[in-house]
């Protein structure tokens, strides 16, 4: 079994819970009620995307996204 590392973005929702997405896999996003649930579900979603790519013998995307922040004065 090979380990893969992918960056994910997690946002806290105004109405409660969390939203997460994996930029390497367009359409790979989930919502969860707790941070822990969101992380668990996100890992499963990414795993499913990888397995889907493998089943079609397609090379799956690498995680070459730059994560940074910006500061803006308004």
PDB file of N, CA, C, O and CB in Angstrom:
ATOM      1  N   UNK A   1       0.853  -1.180   0.000  1.00  0.00           N
ATOM      2  CA  UNK A   1       0.000   0.000   0.000  1.00  0.00           C
ATOM      3  C   UNK A   1       0.894   1.236   0.000  1.00  0.00           C
ATOM      4  O   UNK A   1       1.818   1.347   0.806  1.00  0.00           O
ATOM      5  CB  UNK A   1      -0.968   0.002   1.229  1.00  0.00           C
ATOM      6  N   UNK A   2       0.612   2.149  -0.899  1.00  0.00           N
ATOM      7  CA  UNK A   2       1.378   3.381  -1.019  1.00  0.00           C
ATOM      8  C   UNK A   2       0.601   4.527  -0.375  1.00  0.00           C
ATOM      9  O   UNK A   2      -0.622   4.605  -0.496  1.00  0.00           O
ATOM     10  CB  UNK A   2       1.690   3.694  -2.505  1.00  0.00           C
ATOM     11  N   UNK A   3       1.315   5.405   0.302  1.00  0.00           N
ATOM     12  CA  UNK A   3       0.687   6.586   0.906  1.00  0.00           C
ATOM     13  C   UNK A   3       0.795   7.774  -0.043  1.00  0.00           C
ATOM     14  O   UNK A   3       1.837   8.003  -0.656  1.00  0.00           O
ATOM     15  CB  UNK A   3       1.343   6.924   2.271  1.00  0.00           C
ATOM     16  N   UNK A   4      -0.282   8.514  -0.153  1.00  0.00           N
ATOM     17  CA  UNK A   4      -0.318   9.721  -0.965  1.00  0.00           C
ATOM     18  C   UNK A   4      -0.688  10.889  -0.065  1.00  0.00           C
ATOM     19  O   UNK A   4      -1.465  10.732   0.877  1.00  0.00           O
ATOM     20  CB  UNK A   4      -1.324   9.583  -2.150  1.00  0.00           C
ATOM     21  N   UNK A   5      -0.133  12.053  -0.353  1.00  0.00           N
ATOM     22  CA  UNK A   5      -0.442  13.263   0.403  1.00  0.00           C
ATOM     23  C   UNK A   5      -1.128  14.264  -0.508  1.00  0.00           C
ATOM     24  O   UNK A   5      -0.622  14.599  -1.578  1.00  0.00           O
ATOM     25  CB  UNK A   5       0.838  13.876   1.021  1.00  0.00           C
ATOM     26  N   UNK A   6      -2.273  14.731  -0.076  1.00  0.00           N
ATOM     27  CA  UNK A   6      -3.011  15.748  -0.814  1.00  0.00           C
ATOM     28  C   UNK A   6      -3.431  16.859   0.131  1.00  0.00           C
ATOM     29  O   UNK A   6      -3.825  16.611   1.271  1.00  0.00           O
ATOM     30  CB  UNK A   6      -4.243  15.137  -1.515  1.00  0.00           C
ATOM     31  N   UNK A   7      -3.342  18.078  -0.356  1.00  0.00           N
ATOM     32  CA  UNK A   7      -3.794  19.222   0.435  1.00  0.00           C
ATOM     33  C   UNK A   7      -5.318  19.312   0.345  1.00  0.00           C
ATOM     34  O   UNK A   7      -5.913  19.033  -0.696  1.00  0.00           O
ATOM     35  CB  UNK A   7      -3.125  20.549  -0.059  1.00  0.00           C
ATOM     36  N   UNK A   8      -5.921  19.700   1.439  1.00  0.00           N
ATOM     37  CA  UNK A   8      -7.359  19.946   1.444  1.00  0.00           C
ATOM     38  C   UNK A   8      -7.609  21.311   2.063  1.00  0.00           C
ATOM     39  O   UNK A   8      -6.799  21.819   2.838  1.00  0.00           O
ATOM     40  CB  UNK A   8      -8.125  18.828   2.221  1.00  0.00           C
ATOM     41  N   UNK A   9      -8.723  21.881   1.712  1.00  0.00           N
ATOM     42  CA  UNK A   9      -9.151  23.168   2.259  1.00  0.00           C
ATOM     43  C   UNK A   9     -10.379  22.900   3.111  1.00  0.00           C
ATOM     44  O   UNK A   9     -11.337  22.279   2.651  1.00  0.00           O
ATOM     45  CB  UNK A   9      -9.454  24.223   1.120  1.00  0.00           C
ATOM     46  N   UNK A  10     -10.353  23.366   4.352  1.00  0.00           N
ATOM     47  CA  UNK A  10     -11.485  23.174   5.247  1.00  0.00           C
ATOM     48  C   UNK A  10     -11.974  24.542   5.703  1.00  0.00           C
ATOM     49  O   UNK A  10     -11.199  25.386   6.152  1.00  0.00           O
ATOM     50  CB  UNK A  10     -11.099  22.280   6.467  1.00  0.00           C
ATOM     51  N   UNK A  11     -13.283  24.734   5.573  1.00  0.00           N
ATOM     52  CA  UNK A  11     -13.897  25.986   6.003  1.00  0.00           C
ATOM     53  C   UNK A  11     -15.001  25.690   7.006  1.00  0.00           C
ATOM     54  O   UNK A  11     -15.749  24.724   6.854  1.00  0.00           O
ATOM     55  CB  UNK A  11     -14.456  26.775   4.794  1.00  0.00           C
ATOM     56  N   UNK A  12     -15.095  26.518   8.021  1.00  0.00           N
ATOM     57  CA  UNK A  12     -16.195  26.407   8.961  1.00  0.00           C
ATOM     58  C   UNK A  12     -17.403  27.111   8.347  1.00  0.00           C
ATOM     59  O   UNK A  12     -17.290  28.249   7.889  1.00  0.00           O
ATOM     60  CB  UNK A  12     -15.820  27.019  10.356  1.00  0.00           C
ATOM     61  N   UNK A  13     -18.545  26.453   8.333  1.00  0.00           N
ATOM     62  CA  UNK A  13     -19.761  27.007   7.733  1.00  0.00           C
ATOM     63  C   UNK A  13     -20.500  27.884   8.736  1.00  0.00           C
ATOM     64  O   UNK A  13     -20.519  27.587   9.930  1.00  0.00           O
ATOM     65  CB  UNK A  13     -20.682  25.878   7.234  1.00  0.00           C
ATOM     66  N   UNK A  14     -21.111  28.968   8.250  1.00  0.00           N
ATOM     67  CA  UNK A  14     -21.881  29.874   9.113  1.00  0.00           C
ATOM     68  C   UNK A  14     -23.018  29.159   9.822  1.00  0.00           C
ATOM     69  O   UNK A  14     -23.300  29.432  10.989  1.00  0.00           O
ATOM     70  CB  UNK A  14     -22.438  31.029   8.298  1.00  0.00           C
ATOM     71  N   UNK A  15     -23.671  28.240   9.114  1.00  0.00           N
ATOM     72  CA  UNK A  15     -24.819  27.522   9.674  1.00  0.00           C
ATOM     73  C   UNK A  15     -24.393  26.346  10.558  1.00  0.00           C
ATOM     74  O   UNK A  15     -25.236  25.610  11.071  1.00  0.00           O
ATOM     75  CB  UNK A  15     -25.716  27.021   8.550  1.00  0.00           C
ATOM     76  N   UNK A  16     -23.087  26.177  10.729  1.00  0.00           N
ATOM     77  CA  UNK A  16     -22.550  25.082  11.527  1.00  0.00           C
ATOM     78  C   UNK A  16     -21.940  24.020  10.638  1.00  0.00           C
ATOM     79  O   UNK A  16     -22.289  23.901   9.464  1.00  0.00           O
ATOM     80  CB  UNK A  16     -23.637  24.471  12.402  1.00  0.00           C
ATOM     81  N   UNK A  17     -21.045  23.267  11.193  1.00  0.00           N
ATOM     82  CA  UNK A  17     -20.373  22.224  10.430  1.00  0.00           C
ATOM     83  C   UNK A  17     -19.207  22.756   9.630  1.00  0.00           C
ATOM     84  O   UNK A  17     -18.784  23.900   9.794  1.00  0.00           O
ATOM     85  CB  UNK A  17     -21.345  21.550   9.512  1.00  0.00           C
ATOM     86  N   UNK A  18     -18.695  21.903   8.760  1.00  0.00           N
ATOM     87  CA  UNK A  18     -17.501  22.229   7.983  1.00  0.00           C
ATOM     88  C   UNK A  18     -17.675  21.801   6.531  1.00  0.00           C
ATOM     89  O   UNK A  18     -18.407  20.858   6.229  1.00  0.00           O
ATOM     90  CB  UNK A  18     -16.258  21.557   8.592  1.00  0.00           C
ATOM     91  N   UNK A  19     -16.994  22.507   5.645  1.00  0.00           N
ATOM     92  CA  UNK A  19     -16.949  22.193   4.223  1.00  0.00           C
ATOM     93  C   UNK A  19     -15.486  21.926   3.894  1.00  0.00           C
ATOM     94  O   UNK A  19     -14.608  22.677   4.318  1.00  0.00           O
ATOM     95  CB  UNK A  19     -17.552  23.363   3.333  1.00  0.00           C
ATOM     96  N   UNK A  20     -15.217  20.861   3.141  1.00  0.00           N
ATOM     97  CA  UNK A  20     -13.844  20.548   2.754  1.00  0.00           C
ATOM     98  C   UNK A  20     -13.788  20.190   1.281  1.00  0.00           C
ATOM     99  O   UNK A  20     -14.725  19.613   0.730  1.00  0.00           O
ATOM    100  CB  UNK A  20     -13.281  19.398   3.608  1.00  0.00           C
ATOM    101  N   UNK A  21     -12.674  20.541   0.653  1.00  0.00           N
ATOM    102  CA  UNK A  21     -12.455  20.182  -0.743  1.00  0.00           C
ATOM    103  C   UNK A  21     -10.984  19.867  -0.973  1.00  0.00           C
ATOM    104  O   UNK A  21     -10.109  20.331  -0.242  1.00  0.00           O
ATOM    105  CB  UNK A  21     -12.917  21.317  -1.679  1.00  0.00           C
ATOM    106  N   UNK A  22     -10.733  19.074  -1.995  1.00  0.00           N
ATOM    107  CA  UNK A  22      -9.367  18.721  -2.387  1.00  0.00           C
ATOM    108  C   UNK A  22      -9.134  19.297  -3.783  1.00  0.00           C
ATOM    109  O   UNK A  22      -9.653  18.754  -4.758  1.00  0.00           O
ATOM    110  CB  UNK A  22      -9.136  17.150  -2.360  1.00  0.00           C
ATOM    111  N   UNK A  23      -8.366  20.382  -3.903  1.00  0.00           N
ATOM    112  CA  UNK A  23      -8.184  21.048  -5.197  1.00  0.00           C
ATOM    113  C   UNK A  23      -7.589  20.151  -6.291  1.00  0.00           C
ATOM    114  O   UNK A  23      -7.815  20.401  -7.475  1.00  0.00           O
ATOM    115  CB  UNK A  23      -7.303  22.244  -5.016  1.00  0.00           C
ATOM    116  N   UNK A  24      -6.847  19.133  -5.922  1.00  0.00           N
ATOM    117  CA  UNK A  24      -6.239  18.257  -6.928  1.00  0.00           C
ATOM    118  C   UNK A  24      -7.283  17.457  -7.700  1.00  0.00           C
ATOM    119  O   UNK A  24      -7.054  17.070  -8.846  1.00  0.00           O
ATOM    120  CB  UNK A  24      -5.254  17.305  -6.264  1.00  0.00           C
ATOM    121  N   UNK A  25      -8.431  17.212  -7.069  1.00  0.00           N
ATOM    122  CA  UNK A  25      -9.496  16.435  -7.699  1.00  0.00           C
ATOM    123  C   UNK A  25     -10.747  17.309  -7.835  1.00  0.00           C
ATOM    124  O   UNK A  25     -11.524  17.414  -6.885  1.00  0.00           O
ATOM    125  CB  UNK A  25      -9.807  15.146  -6.875  1.00  0.00           C
ATOM    126  N   UNK A  26     -10.955  17.932  -8.988  1.00  0.00           N
ATOM    127  CA  UNK A  26     -12.140  18.760  -9.173  1.00  0.00           C
ATOM    128  C   UNK A  26     -13.410  17.962  -8.850  1.00  0.00           C
ATOM    129  O   UNK A  26     -13.586  16.835  -9.311  1.00  0.00           O
ATOM    130  CB  UNK A  26     -12.197  19.302 -10.616  1.00  0.00           C
ATOM    131  N   UNK A  27     -14.276  18.564  -8.060  1.00  0.00           N
ATOM    132  CA  UNK A  27     -15.511  17.902  -7.665  1.00  0.00           C
ATOM    133  C   UNK A  27     -15.398  17.095  -6.391  1.00  0.00           C
ATOM    134  O   UNK A  27     -16.390  16.541  -5.920  1.00  0.00           O
ATOM    135  CB  UNK A  27     -15.968  17.019  -8.753  1.00  0.00           C
ATOM    136  N   UNK A  28     -14.214  17.020  -5.830  1.00  0.00           N
ATOM    137  CA  UNK A  28     -14.011  16.262  -4.588  1.00  0.00           C
ATOM    138  C   UNK A  28     -14.217  17.204  -3.406  1.00  0.00           C
ATOM    139  O   UNK A  28     -13.306  17.930  -3.008  1.00  0.00           O
ATOM    140  CB  UNK A  28     -12.580  15.610  -4.542  1.00  0.00           C
ATOM    141  N   UNK A  29     -15.430  17.181  -2.854  1.00  0.00           N
ATOM    142  CA  UNK A  29     -15.749  18.032  -1.719  1.00  0.00           C
ATOM    143  C   UNK A  29     -16.819  17.357  -0.873  1.00  0.00           C
ATOM    144  O   UNK A  29     -17.607  16.557  -1.378  1.00  0.00           O
ATOM    145  CB  UNK A  29     -16.217  19.431  -2.187  1.00  0.00           C
ATOM    146  N   UNK A  30     -16.841  17.680   0.397  1.00  0.00           N
ATOM    147  CA  UNK A  30     -17.821  17.109   1.319  1.00  0.00           C
ATOM    148  C   UNK A  30     -18.175  18.137   2.388  1.00  0.00           C
ATOM    149  O   UNK A  30     -17.507  19.160   2.533  1.00  0.00           O
ATOM    150  CB  UNK A  30     -17.279  15.809   1.970  1.00  0.00           C
ATOM    151  N   UNK A  31     -19.230  17.847   3.127  1.00  0.00           N
ATOM    152  CA  UNK A  31     -19.605  18.638   4.293  1.00  0.00           C
ATOM    153  C   UNK A  31     -19.762  17.690   5.468  1.00  0.00           C
ATOM    154  O   UNK A  31     -20.221  16.559   5.308  1.00  0.00           O
ATOM    155  CB  UNK A  31     -20.919  19.449   4.040  1.00  0.00           C
ATOM    156  N   UNK A  32     -19.377  18.156   6.652  1.00  0.00           N
ATOM    157  CA  UNK A  32     -19.516  17.347   7.848  1.00  0.00           C
ATOM    158  C   UNK A  32     -19.986  18.190   9.020  1.00  0.00           C
ATOM    159  O   UNK A  32     -19.824  19.410   9.023  1.00  0.00           O
ATOM    160  CB  UNK A  32     -18.202  16.664   8.184  1.00  0.00           C
ATOM    161  N   UNK A  33     -20.557  17.545   9.997  1.00  0.00           N
ATOM    162  CA  UNK A  33     -21.059  18.280  11.172  1.00  0.00           C
ATOM    163  C   UNK A  33     -19.937  18.667  12.120  1.00  0.00           C
ATOM    164  O   UNK A  33     -19.990  19.728  12.742  1.00  0.00           O
ATOM    165  CB  UNK A  33     -22.092  17.442  11.921  1.00  0.00           C
ATOM    166  N   UNK A  34     -18.912  17.812  12.237  1.00  0.00           N
ATOM    167  CA  UNK A  34     -17.778  18.111  13.112  1.00  0.00           C
ATOM    168  C   UNK A  34     -16.490  18.099  12.294  1.00  0.00           C
ATOM    169  O   UNK A  34     -16.458  17.572  11.182  1.00  0.00           O
ATOM    170  CB  UNK A  34     -17.693  17.090  14.285  1.00  0.00           C
ATOM    171  N   UNK A  35     -15.445  18.676  12.845  1.00  0.00           N
ATOM    172  CA  UNK A  35     -14.150  18.668  12.171  1.00  0.00           C
ATOM    173  C   UNK A  35     -13.684  17.230  11.955  1.00  0.00           C
ATOM    174  O   UNK A  35     -13.198  16.885  10.878  1.00  0.00           O
ATOM    175  CB  UNK A  35     -13.103  19.460  12.988  1.00  0.00           C
ATOM    176  N   UNK A  36     -13.833  16.397  12.980  1.00  0.00           N
ATOM    177  CA  UNK A  36     -13.383  15.004  12.905  1.00  0.00           C
ATOM    178  C   UNK A  36     -14.141  14.245  11.820  1.00  0.00           C
ATOM    179  O   UNK A  36     -13.545  13.502  11.040  1.00  0.00           O
ATOM    180  CB  UNK A  36     -13.567  14.305  14.264  1.00  0.00           C
ATOM    181  N   UNK A  37     -15.464  14.439  11.775  1.00  0.00           N
ATOM    182  CA  UNK A  37     -16.272  13.779  10.740  1.00  0.00           C
ATOM    183  C   UNK A  37     -15.860  14.258   9.352  1.00  0.00           C
ATOM    184  O   UNK A  37     -15.756  13.464   8.417  1.00  0.00           O
ATOM    185  CB  UNK A  37     -17.778  14.048  10.970  1.00  0.00           C
ATOM    186  N   UNK A  38     -15.627  15.555   9.226  1.00  0.00           N
ATOM    187  CA  UNK A  38     -15.223  16.134   7.950  1.00  0.00           C
ATOM    188  C   UNK A  38     -13.903  15.543   7.485  1.00  0.00           C
ATOM    189  O   UNK A  38     -13.769  15.184   6.315  1.00  0.00           O
ATOM    190  CB  UNK A  38     -15.111  17.653   8.060  1.00  0.00           C
ATOM    191  N   UNK A  39     -12.923  15.437   8.382  1.00  0.00           N
ATOM    192  CA  UNK A  39     -11.629  14.848   8.024  1.00  0.00           C
ATOM    193  C   UNK A  39     -11.778  13.390   7.599  1.00  0.00           C
ATOM    194  O   UNK A  39     -11.185  12.965   6.607  1.00  0.00           O
ATOM    195  CB  UNK A  39     -10.655  14.951   9.202  1.00  0.00           C
ATOM    196  N   UNK A  40     -12.569  12.627   8.348  1.00  0.00           N
ATOM    197  CA  UNK A  40     -12.781  11.213   8.030  1.00  0.00           C
ATOM    198  C   UNK A  40     -13.438  11.061   6.653  1.00  0.00           C
ATOM    199  O   UNK A  40     -13.005  10.251   5.834  1.00  0.00           O
ATOM    200  CB  UNK A  40     -13.654  10.540   9.116  1.00  0.00           C
ATOM    201  N   UNK A  41     -14.480  11.847   6.413  1.00  0.00           N
ATOM    202  CA  UNK A  41     -15.196  11.776   5.141  1.00  0.00           C
ATOM    203  C   UNK A  41     -14.330  12.262   3.973  1.00  0.00           C
ATOM    204  O   UNK A  41     -14.419  11.734   2.864  1.00  0.00           O
ATOM    205  CB  UNK A  41     -16.480  12.603   5.216  1.00  0.00           C
ATOM    206  N   UNK A  42     -13.486  13.279   4.233  1.00  0.00           N
ATOM    207  CA  UNK A  42     -12.625  13.800   3.180  1.00  0.00           C
ATOM    208  C   UNK A  42     -11.594  12.755   2.777  1.00  0.00           C
ATOM    209  O   UNK A  42     -11.322  12.581   1.589  1.00  0.00           O
ATOM    210  CB  UNK A  42     -11.929  15.091   3.638  1.00  0.00           C
ATOM    211  N   UNK A  43     -11.017  12.057   3.752  1.00  0.00           N
ATOM    212  CA  UNK A  43     -10.056  10.983   3.440  1.00  0.00           C
ATOM    213  C   UNK A  43     -10.712   9.914   2.581  1.00  0.00           C
ATOM    214  O   UNK A  43     -10.110   9.423   1.626  1.00  0.00           O
ATOM    215  CB  UNK A  43      -9.500  10.351   4.736  1.00  0.00           C
ATOM    216  N   UNK A  44     -11.932   9.558   2.915  1.00  0.00           N
ATOM    217  CA  UNK A  44     -12.666   8.540   2.153  1.00  0.00           C
ATOM    218  C   UNK A  44     -12.964   9.037   0.739  1.00  0.00           C
ATOM    219  O   UNK A  44     -12.859   8.274  -0.221  1.00  0.00           O
ATOM    220  CB  UNK A  44     -13.981   8.166   2.875  1.00  0.00           C
ATOM    221  N   UNK A  45     -13.336  10.319   0.607  1.00  0.00           N
ATOM    222  CA  UNK A  45     -13.635  10.884  -0.708  1.00  0.00           C
ATOM    223  C   UNK A  45     -12.400  10.883  -1.605  1.00  0.00           C
ATOM    224  O   UNK A  45     -12.485  10.500  -2.771  1.00  0.00           O
ATOM    225  CB  UNK A  45     -14.177  12.309  -0.562  1.00  0.00           C
ATOM    226  N   UNK A  46     -11.261  11.305  -1.077  1.00  0.00           N
ATOM    227  CA  UNK A  46     -10.025  11.315  -1.870  1.00  0.00           C
ATOM    228  C   UNK A  46      -9.646   9.889  -2.254  1.00  0.00           C
ATOM    229  O   UNK A  46      -9.259   9.636  -3.394  1.00  0.00           O
ATOM    230  CB  UNK A  46      -8.866  11.990  -1.084  1.00  0.00           C
ATOM    231  N   UNK A  47      -9.755   8.959  -1.312  1.00  0.00           N
ATOM    232  CA  UNK A  47      -9.461   7.551  -1.601  1.00  0.00           C
ATOM    233  C   UNK A  47     -10.342   7.046  -2.747  1.00  0.00           C
ATOM    234  O   UNK A  47      -9.859   6.352  -3.642  1.00  0.00           O
ATOM    235  CB  UNK A  47      -9.675   6.680  -0.336  1.00  0.00           C
ATOM    236  N   UNK A  48     -11.631   7.395  -2.719  1.00  0.00           N
ATOM    237  CA  UNK A  48     -12.544   6.972  -3.781  1.00  0.00           C
ATOM    238  C   UNK A  48     -12.169   7.578  -5.129  1.00  0.00           C
ATOM    239  O   UNK A  48     -12.274   6.909  -6.157  1.00  0.00           O
ATOM    240  CB  UNK A  48     -13.972   7.352  -3.425  1.00  0.00           C
ATOM    241  N   UNK A  49     -11.733   8.841  -5.137  1.00  0.00           N
ATOM    242  CA  UNK A  49     -11.293   9.460  -6.384  1.00  0.00           C
ATOM    243  C   UNK A  49     -10.072   8.729  -6.933  1.00  0.00           C
ATOM    244  O   UNK A  49     -10.006   8.453  -8.131  1.00  0.00           O
ATOM    245  CB  UNK A  49     -10.974  10.953  -6.167  1.00  0.00           C
ATOM    246  N   UNK A  50      -9.109   8.414  -6.076  1.00  0.00           N
ATOM    247  CA  UNK A  50      -7.910   7.694  -6.513  1.00  0.00           C
ATOM    248  C   UNK A  50      -8.295   6.327  -7.080  1.00  0.00           C
ATOM    249  O   UNK A  50      -7.811   5.940  -8.143  1.00  0.00           O
ATOM    250  CB  UNK A  50      -6.910   7.529  -5.339  1.00  0.00           C
ATOM    251  N   UNK A  51      -9.159   5.597  -6.379  1.00  0.00           N
ATOM    252  CA  UNK A  51      -9.580   4.281  -6.853  1.00  0.00           C
ATOM    253  C   UNK A  51     -10.314   4.373  -8.187  1.00  0.00           C
ATOM    254  O   UNK A  51     -10.173   3.489  -9.032  1.00  0.00           O
ATOM    255  CB  UNK A  51     -10.470   3.609  -5.815  1.00  0.00           C
ATOM    256  N   UNK A  52     -11.100   5.440  -8.384  1.00  0.00           N
ATOM    257  CA  UNK A  52     -11.802   5.641  -9.644  1.00  0.00           C
ATOM    258  C   UNK A  52     -10.805   5.861 -10.783  1.00  0.00           C
ATOM    259  O   UNK A  52     -10.948   5.275 -11.856  1.00  0.00           O
ATOM    260  CB  UNK A  52     -12.768   6.835  -9.537  1.00  0.00           C
ATOM    261  N   UNK A  53      -9.805   6.696 -10.554  1.00  0.00           N
ATOM    262  CA  UNK A  53      -8.774   6.923 -11.576  1.00  0.00           C
ATOM    263  C   UNK A  53      -8.062   5.612 -11.895  1.00  0.00           C
ATOM    264  O   UNK A  53      -7.831   5.299 -13.063  1.00  0.00           O
ATOM    265  CB  UNK A  53      -7.750   7.993 -11.101  1.00  0.00           C
ATOM    266  N   UNK A  54      -7.714   4.847 -10.866  1.00  0.00           N
ATOM    267  CA  UNK A  54      -7.037   3.560 -11.073  1.00  0.00           C
ATOM    268  C   UNK A  54      -7.893   2.596 -11.885  1.00  0.00           C
ATOM    269  O   UNK A  54      -7.382   1.910 -12.770  1.00  0.00           O
ATOM    270  CB  UNK A  54      -6.682   2.927  -9.727  1.00  0.00           C
ATOM    271  N   UNK A  55      -9.198   2.536 -11.593  1.00  0.00           N
ATOM    272  CA  UNK A  55     -10.081   1.595 -12.289  1.00  0.00           C
ATOM    273  C   UNK A  55     -10.156   1.899 -13.782  1.00  0.00           C
ATOM    274  O   UNK A  55     -10.437   1.013 -14.588  1.00  0.00           O
ATOM    275  CB  UNK A  55     -11.484   1.634 -11.679  1.00  0.00           C
ATOM    276  N   UNK A  56      -9.902   3.162 -14.146  1.00  0.00           N
ATOM    277  CA  UNK A  56      -9.899   3.560 -15.560  1.00  0.00           C
ATOM    278  C   UNK A  56      -8.488   3.607 -16.129  1.00  0.00           C
ATOM    279  O   UNK A  56      -8.280   4.061 -17.254  1.00  0.00           O
ATOM    280  CB  UNK A  56     -10.567   4.922 -15.727  1.00  0.00           C
ATOM    281  N   UNK A  57      -7.517   3.133 -15.345  1.00  0.00           N
ATOM    282  CA  UNK A  57      -6.102   3.150 -15.745  1.00  0.00           C
ATOM    283  C   UNK A  57      -5.628   4.542 -16.128  1.00  0.00           C
ATOM    284  O   UNK A  57      -4.821   4.707 -17.043  1.00  0.00           O
ATOM    285  CB  UNK A  57      -5.875   2.203 -16.909  1.00  0.00           C
ATOM    286  N   UNK A  58      -6.135   5.535 -15.421  1.00  0.00           N
ATOM    287  CA  UNK A  58      -5.721   6.922 -15.644  1.00  0.00           C
ATOM    288  C   UNK A  58      -4.750   7.334 -14.553  1.00  0.00           C
ATOM    289  O   UNK A  58      -4.860   6.907 -13.404  1.00  0.00           O
ATOM    290  CB  UNK A  58      -6.945   7.877 -15.674  1.00  0.00           C
ATOM    291  N   UNK A  59      -3.803   8.168 -14.936  1.00  0.00           N
ATOM    292  CA  UNK A  59      -2.883   8.715 -13.951  1.00  0.00           C
ATOM    293  C   UNK A  59      -3.630   9.760 -13.134  1.00  0.00           C
ATOM    294  O   UNK A  59      -4.258  10.657 -13.695  1.00  0.00           O
ATOM    295  CB  UNK A  59      -1.617   9.327 -14.631  1.00  0.00           C
ATOM    296  N   UNK A  60      -3.564   9.647 -11.816  1.00  0.00           N
ATOM    297  CA  UNK A  60      -4.285  10.631 -11.031  1.00  0.00           C
ATOM    298  C   UNK A  60      -3.405  11.844 -10.759  1.00  0.00           C
ATOM    299  O   UNK A  60      -2.178  11.747 -10.785  1.00  0.00           O
ATOM    300  CB  UNK A  60      -4.772  10.018  -9.719  1.00  0.00           C
ATOM    301  N   UNK A  61      -4.039  12.993 -10.495  1.00  0.00           N
ATOM    302  CA  UNK A  61      -3.317  14.261 -10.365  1.00  0.00           C
ATOM    303  C   UNK A  61      -2.319  14.270  -9.208  1.00  0.00           C
ATOM    304  O   UNK A  61      -2.514  13.631  -8.175  1.00  0.00           O
ATOM    305  CB  UNK A  61      -4.301  15.387 -10.183  1.00  0.00           C
ATOM    306  N   UNK A  62      -1.263  15.010  -9.425  1.00  0.00           N
ATOM    307  CA  UNK A  62      -0.320  15.228  -8.330  1.00  0.00           C
ATOM    308  C   UNK A  62      -0.809  16.439  -7.536  1.00  0.00           C
ATOM    309  O   UNK A  62      -1.629  17.225  -8.012  1.00  0.00           O
ATOM    310  CB  UNK A  62       1.152  15.446  -8.866  1.00  0.00           C
ATOM    311  N   UNK A  63      -0.302  16.565  -6.350  1.00  0.00           N
ATOM    312  CA  UNK A  63      -0.712  17.681  -5.492  1.00  0.00           C
ATOM    313  C   UNK A  63       0.372  18.739  -5.552  1.00  0.00           C
ATOM    314  O   UNK A  63       1.250  18.787  -4.690  1.00  0.00           O
ATOM    315  CB  UNK A  63      -0.964  17.217  -4.015  1.00  0.00           C
ATOM    316  N   UNK A  64       0.312  19.583  -6.566  1.00  0.00           N
ATOM    317  CA  UNK A  64       1.342  20.616  -6.735  1.00  0.00           C
ATOM    318  C   UNK A  64       0.783  22.009  -6.472  1.00  0.00           C
ATOM    319  O   UNK A  64       1.232  22.990  -7.065  1.00  0.00           O
ATOM    320  CB  UNK A  64       1.933  20.553  -8.147  1.00  0.00           C
ATOM    321  N   UNK A  65      -0.195  22.088  -5.582  1.00  0.00           N
ATOM    322  CA  UNK A  65      -0.809  23.372  -5.256  1.00  0.00           C
ATOM    323  C   UNK A  65       0.013  24.099  -4.201  1.00  0.00           C
ATOM    324  O   UNK A  65       0.504  23.491  -3.250  1.00  0.00           O
ATOM    325  CB  UNK A  65      -2.254  23.176  -4.767  1.00  0.00           C
ATOM    326  N   UNK A  66       0.153  25.380  -4.381  1.00  0.00           N
ATOM    327  CA  UNK A  66       0.833  26.216  -3.419  1.00  0.00           C
ATOM    328  C   UNK A  66      -0.192  26.730  -2.416  1.00  0.00           C
ATOM    329  O   UNK A  66      -1.217  27.293  -2.799  1.00  0.00           O
ATOM    330  CB  UNK A  66       1.572  27.384  -4.118  1.00  0.00           C
ATOM    331  N   UNK A  67       0.085  26.538  -1.154  1.00  0.00           N
ATOM    332  CA  UNK A  67      -0.803  27.045  -0.108  1.00  0.00           C
ATOM    333  C   UNK A  67      -0.119  28.218   0.560  1.00  0.00           C
ATOM    334  O   UNK A  67       0.991  28.098   1.077  1.00  0.00           O
ATOM    335  CB  UNK A  67      -1.160  25.936   0.934  1.00  0.00           C
ATOM    336  N   UNK A  68      -0.791  29.346   0.544  1.00  0.00           N
ATOM    337  CA  UNK A  68      -0.216  30.564   1.120  1.00  0.00           C
ATOM    338  C   UNK A  68      -1.354  31.446   1.611  1.00  0.00           C
ATOM    339  O   UNK A  68      -2.524  31.077   1.502  1.00  0.00           O
ATOM    340  CB  UNK A  68       0.674  31.325   0.079  1.00  0.00           C
ATOM    341  N   UNK A  69      -1.023  32.573   2.132  1.00  0.00           N
ATOM    342  CA  UNK A  69      -2.049  33.526   2.559  1.00  0.00           C
ATOM    343  C   UNK A  69      -1.628  34.916   2.128  1.00  0.00           C
ATOM    344  O   UNK A  69      -0.459  35.175   1.844  1.00  0.00           O
ATOM    345  CB  UNK A  69      -2.274  33.468   4.099  1.00  0.00           C
ATOM    346  N   UNK A  70      -2.603  35.796   2.085  1.00  0.00           N
ATOM    347  CA  UNK A  70      -2.325  37.190   1.727  1.00  0.00           C
ATOM    348  C   UNK A  70      -2.890  38.092   2.801  1.00  0.00           C
ATOM    349  O   UNK A  70      -3.827  37.722   3.509  1.00  0.00           O
ATOM    350  CB  UNK A  70      -2.923  37.550   0.339  1.00  0.00           C
ATOM    351  N   UNK A  71      -2.320  39.274   2.919  1.00  0.00           N
ATOM    352  CA  UNK A  71      -2.791  40.254   3.882  1.00  0.00           C
ATOM    353  C   UNK A  71      -3.321  41.451   3.097  1.00  0.00           C
ATOM    354  O   UNK A  71      -2.640  41.977   2.217  1.00  0.00           O
ATOM    355  CB  UNK A  71      -1.654  40.676   4.879  1.00  0.00           C
ATOM    356  N   UNK A  72      -4.537  41.874   3.422  1.00  0.00           N
ATOM    357  CA  UNK A  72      -5.166  42.974   2.697  1.00  0.00           C
ATOM    358  C   UNK A  72      -5.679  44.005   3.691  1.00  0.00           C
ATOM    359  O   UNK A  72      -6.367  43.658   4.651  1.00  0.00           O
ATOM    360  CB  UNK A  72      -6.317  42.461   1.796  1.00  0.00           C
ATOM    361  N   UNK A  73      -5.349  45.257   3.465  1.00  0.00           N
ATOM    362  CA  UNK A  73      -5.866  46.347   4.297  1.00  0.00           C
ATOM    363  C   UNK A  73      -7.039  46.967   3.580  1.00  0.00           C
ATOM    364  O   UNK A  73      -6.953  47.268   2.390  1.00  0.00           O
ATOM    365  CB  UNK A  73      -4.769  47.416   4.598  1.00  0.00           C
ATOM    366  N   UNK A  74      -8.138  47.162   4.289  1.00  0.00           N
ATOM    367  CA  UNK A  74      -9.308  47.768   3.689  1.00  0.00           C
ATOM    368  C   UNK A  74      -9.774  48.931   4.526  1.00  0.00           C
ATOM    369  O   UNK A  74     -10.761  49.582   4.184  1.00  0.00           O
ATOM    370  CB  UNK A  74     -10.424  46.750   3.524  1.00  0.00           C
TER     371      UNK A  74
END
